[in-house]
């Protein structure tokens, strides 16, 4: 399964075992908050001022 900008953060954490470390290293320390269970990667990246393309590349590396 490929992670997209529309994938929910909670689902990303299930899809990629390294997602928590990747997201936190990019400044997204609130992955455990309740809104992360309903927030898309795109929304979270926008809020945190992150480059969505770079983040997607990191999260999808090794999943294909």
Steps between C-alpha positions, in 0.01 A plus 500: 500500500630843407466799731349811335436853617142396580604208726397548862789530749360214711501274192854603407618386842347157426634476143861601566668377819755784472237772452504629858876558487478661155214731595658601830838568337317739267352696789166326523512411869124483549446166326342357812240773539134417427484717189777294338255211481280706264747741336649443155873524437431797275318689777768421756781602262326828428454575871866419573638674189651181357575409139240233420699354209808447715292353780322259263834389359631423850182319608470289182867402483519123522122446483483427128 
